[in-house]
């Protein structure tokens, strides 16, 4: 049997050796803000959980940095971080995706 790619699709051999057969967990590890005047209610999230949704205060020009860590069954880990920016001009909804 040939090992498949390391991109999380299908089964294969992980970089730490041993047989791996998919994702074991995906955890929200942090959410931070660039605001110096941060209110405790700006971020409502269950850090350390598998949360796929959370609440962020949409205050002008604020940038939130969100980090998840994914672990497969062979204990290989990948960390992914994304920045969410609240636009200064909130008159029109703006949606941006990055490839």
N, C-alpha and C positions, 0 to 999 in steps of 0.2 A: 504494500500500500504506500503510495507516495504522500509525503507531507504536503499540506496545502499552505497557502499564503498566511502571513502573520497579521493580516488585516482584520482578524476577528470573524471571518466568514469560514464556516466549515471547521472540521477537526484537523489537527496536525500536531507537530512537535514544537513546543515553546522554546524560547531561547535559553531557558534554564533547564532544558531537558525534560523528558517525561512526556506522556501523552496528554494533550489538552483538548478539551471538547467544548469550548465556548466561554462566554462571560460568566464569571462568578459573582461580581458586584460592580456597581457604579455608584460612587458616593459623592455628594456635594461636600467639598472640603473647606471652601471659604467663599465669602462675599465681602468685598471691601469697597470703600468709597473714597473719592478724592476730596471730599468735603471736610474742612477743618472744624466746621460748626455742626458736626453730625449729631443727630438726635437718636436716642436708642430705638425709636420706632421707625427709622428710615429703612431698615432692613428687617423683614420678618421672614425667617427661614429656619429650617431644621438642619443646621450644619452637622455633618457626620452621618446623615441619613441618605436614603436613595431618593430624596425629594426631586421631583421633576418640575415643580412649580414653587414659587415664592413671591413675596411682595416687596417692591422697591418704591421708595418715594420718588415721584417724577418732579424733581425740583430743577429749575433751569441750570444748564451747563454742568450738571453732575455726571460723573463717570463712575460706573460700578464695574468692578472686576470680579468675575465669577469663575471658580475653579472646581472641576470635577476630576476624580481619579477612577479609572476603570481597571479592574483586575480580572485576568482570566483564570481558568482552573489550574493552570500551570504556574500561577503566581507571577506572571508577567504583568507589569503595570504601565499604564499610559496616563499622563496628566494633560488635561486640556483646559485652557483658560480663554475666556472671551471678555471683551469690554463692551458694555452697554452704555451708550451715551444719550443723555437727555438733551435734546436740542435747546439752544438759547431761545429761539423763536418757536413757540409752540402753537402758532396760529393754524398750521396745517399738519396733519399726521405725516410723519416721515418714517419710512422703513428702509433699512440698509442691511444688505447681506454681503459678506465677504467670502470669496472663494479661496 
